Amino acid sequence: MSPALIALLPFIGALLPGLLVRSGRSVAAMACGTVTLVALLGLLLHIPAVMRGEVITARIEWLPMIQLNANFRIDGLSLLFGTLILGIGLLIITYARFYLSRTDPVGKFYTYLMLFQGAMMGIVLSDNILLLLVFWELTSLSSFLLIGYWRHLPEGRQGARMALTVTGMGGMAMIAGMMILGQIAGSYDISDILRSKETIQASEWYLPALILILLGAFTKSAQFPFHFWLPHAMAAPTPVSAYLHSATMVKAGLFLMARLWPVLGGTPEWFWIVATTGLVTMLIGAVIALFKDDLKAVLAFSTVSHLGLITMLLGFGTREAAIAAVFHIINHATFKAALFMTAGIVDHEAGTRSIQRLGGLRKLMPVTFAIVTVAALSMAGIPPLNGFLSKEMMLYEASHLETARLFFMTVATVAALFSVGYSLRFVFHVFTGPERDDYPHQPHDPGFGMWAGPALLTVLVVLIGLFPNTMAGWLVDASASAVTGESEHAHLALWHGLNAALIMSLIAIAGGIILLRRHEPALKSWESAPRPEAKVIFDTIVRASVLAGRWITDKFNNGSMPRALSFFTLTSLFAGALAWYTGDAGPATRPMLPVGPIPFIGWLLAMFATGSMVFFHRVRLLALVLIAIVGLITSIFFTYFSAPDLALTQISVEVVTVILLLLALNFLPKRTLIETTTPRRGWDACIATLAGLGFGGLCYAILRRDFAFDSISGYMLENSYKLGGGDNVVNVILVDFRGYDTFGEITVLGIAALAIFALTQTLLQGKSSARLKNWVHDQRRAGDRHPMMLVIVTRVILPISLVVGLFIFLRGHNQPGGGFIAGLVVAIALLMQYMASGYAWAQDRQNIPFHALIGAGVVAAGVTGIGAWFNGKPFLTSAYGYVKLPFLEEFELATAMGFDLGVFLCVVGAVMLALNSLSRIARQAGETVNEKPMDIDLSEEQKGAH
Amino acid sequence: MELLVASGIGACMAAGIYLILRLRTFAVVLGMTMITYAINTFLFATGRLVVNLPPILHDGDAAAYTDPLPQALVLTAIVISFGMTAVVVMMSLGAFIEGGDDHINMPPDDREMPPLKTIDDRPEEERA
């Protein structure tokens, strides 16, 4: 099976629970289990090839421009992790089916679980570090959902937030680190990076890259000082803890370190950072685990400790240590997943996970007891179980270090000692001792479905311990070879002779037993000792960041719009001035055009209208009239300077805008009062003048200079006819060359109209609806609401303007015109009808819903664009031809016309929907609906005359 | 001519900036409309000013044409700015109807932040 498909399967599986959950949780679980099993089998089929030392790859180009490709690989390391993820995933899916109660939303759980599984598979199968980052972030997100699965529990939500914050921040650091790494290596493919060890380690950017990548790995794998999120994530349901925190997510960091071991490892920096962090984490985790009361907390800190152990081994940087690390990853996954599941069983059956309230479960839960004993003894490192083997190897490596040997040996032995202590405590304080009569539930062994998973893992624990080479040797060899890049052959054996490692092991076991016997006084002194609480520190930092964020936001935005806008204006001015005085604009080369008398009059009018508009802006109706003058001059400006399309658009938009503003003004105050002081107005005028001078100056500077680079317009002028089949270059750019932009723009226009509609909808409900019902109009109403002249004239004009609209639409491709202008012209023609006889009257006489018009427009444009696919061309490539119909001149038909039709429909729909909204507000405010088209009924008068 | 155009655009911009610094919504809407004129004409002018050479091709005519690209950009900009003006007008209208006045600044009451929730996973009873 292709590696890409293996990575994809869990994501497909994530869709199934939602579809199947109505059929019951067993069906959902079976569907997920089947998908996982198929993926697992697909992976295992690659074993023979991997054993031969081959690397199976699948390469799919995704975003080749930024080297983000969906490249996947299967080598020994991917095989090891993939088997763990899918294998344990299968057990967890079964276990969760029995663990979750009927009230839990099971479909959601399985969806999250499969998403997480897919993300993990993506990480371990990626052959591209950018792709790996994508999956890395996906694990953070999906684990957030899983940890917070019980949304009603504050612990769950807080634990999820904390996990996301810590691992998410680490992920961000890692993105930076991976970018640097890819830049040094010149490729983002892991295969290439693995080959450029010398380049990378010689680069001066090696250390920053190393630290940033390790931040990602350490946060994910809960290494000191980021270990604190893991215990808090234990608020998750136990299947989640067992999956995420024993076998998969926390191992992602280890996986990454192992994956990049050949290129990043082996340097003194790597040794000191990674090995020391691992050592400290191993010790701290083990010590805290001994004193925790919650079973899952014990396991959480024990996991932290074991992750530290593996990190330390990877940090040693030797090939033997890498073998030991890989072997311990397998062993830890087996016994820890089993222990997590049994902790869940105890919680489920006895009703508590508090060790103080447990004890004496041996006879009551014999099966669970047997599983726990074997798994915990393995965790303690007691022979002949698998935990013993890898722990021996760890101690052996520590005792053979070349630097700081004694330090590592001592601390590792102490950590092992505590590890023995908490492992034995898990057995003895929970299962032995006198039976009690105050368990929250009467404990008994669970059904087969629940203990089958842990039991299977325990069997593996024993078998790997007894026959390490047969059971795990091949996998260790394959994955260790993938880590080190050389052919590795592990010598796994129970008995290595009497060496330092064995003595350290014996000290640890003896010390651990003594420690457990003295547990009570030790616990007392532990609890009385002052120690920093990571959670408190974390909360303080979060709190401080939130407060700082609020403070900054508040200082920048104190709710005053003029303040914010003047800051914005001044900053833009400053940036512009800076650019002007530091850059080089070159000399003014273009000669000035001569000024004729008419343009000069136009300029005078515009200046006069602008000045009076500012002066009279408090008289709002007058301001509207004056602003319309500026708009008209703008259209004339476009006409004069060879832009007929723009002039047509500007003038029609002007009409619509003024009508809209007038209608809105009907409900707004008609005058603005003076509320500002004279100095304040003076200051604002200063800012405005500066902005005007700056903007005008910039404009002048541009107008007097030639293009610094060749414009792309030449291409468009040249190819407008050849490729787009149109003579009007502006229109061809809109519907063809830059059709995608236009497609986006009509969509935005449609969205704007829908937003207006939605806004109106909320205004017609609640408080504002009542206000509108009691609205008192502050203007005298006209006596003649629907004047006869207007009605008659608009009726006469309607067909003419519709024909004009059609004409403008059809000629658009070759002459000034097109969908935008035609849409506006038709919208104005319709608007006139609505104004003449009232909105409701006109609305009753047509039944096109304007929403549908907008939708149809976007769809028409989109479908036209898609049509190009069928010709094997990219989206929105146009085709055209000439048609001859009888009695008509030969004319052109281009697919761009379909696109332009979409533009047309969208514009008409948007304008009319905006108007419709205002009219609905007016109706709410008591505007009545007239039954006749106009106030004077001509037919009645005719009758009366007879 | 260039000087006239630049001064006209600058005047529009100055008027627009002055108006958006006012305290009532209607003045701000007017100001934004003025800024729209200024920006659209400015964008158009980046194609340089050319008289009597519209970008309409004629068969076999090799004469110079004006720059069509800024025109195409500005054409959609005009229509989009209409859409945005309509949204802003409706927002100011809604604010006036809902709130009873057309002030642009945020009332002090609306600026109150919710109390910072303690991020604390101790059970309720312990926290008290």
Interface residues (C-beta under 8 A of the other chain):
Chain A: P154 E155 Q158 G159 R161 H232 A235 K535 D539 V542 R543 V546 L547 R550 D554 N558 G559 S560 M561 P562 L565 S566 T569 R590 M592 L593 P594 V595 P599 F600 W603 A606 M607 T610 G611 M613 V614 H617 R620 A623 L624 I627 V630 G631 T634 F637 F638 Y640 F641 S642 A643 P644 D645 L646 T649 Q650 V653 V656 T657 L660 L661 A664 L665 F667 L668 P669 T672 E675 T676 D684 A685 I687 A688 T689 A691 G692 L693 F695 G696 G697 L698 C699 Y700 I702 L703 R704 D706 F707 S711 I712 S713 M716 L717 S720 Y721 D727 N728 V729 V730 I733 L734 R738 D741 T742 E745 V748 L749 A752 A753 A755 I756 L759 T760 T762 L763 K767 S768 R771 L772 N814 Q815 P816 F820 L824 V907 A910 V911 A914 S917 L918 I921
Chain B: M1 E2 L3 L4 V5 A6 S7 G8 I9 G10 A11 C12 M13 A14 A15 I17 Y18 L19 I20 L21 R22 L23 R24 T25 F26 A27 V28 V29 L30 T33 M34 Y37 A38 N40 T41 F42 F44 A45 T46 G47 R48 L49 V50 V51 N52 L53 P54 P55 I56 L57 H58 Y65 T66 D67 P68 L69 Q71 A72 V74 L75 T76 I78 V79 I80 F82 G83 M84 T85 A86 V87 V89 M90 M91 S92 L93 G94 F96 I97 E98 G100 D102 I104 N105 M106 P107 P108 D110 R111 M113 L116 T118 I119 D120 D121
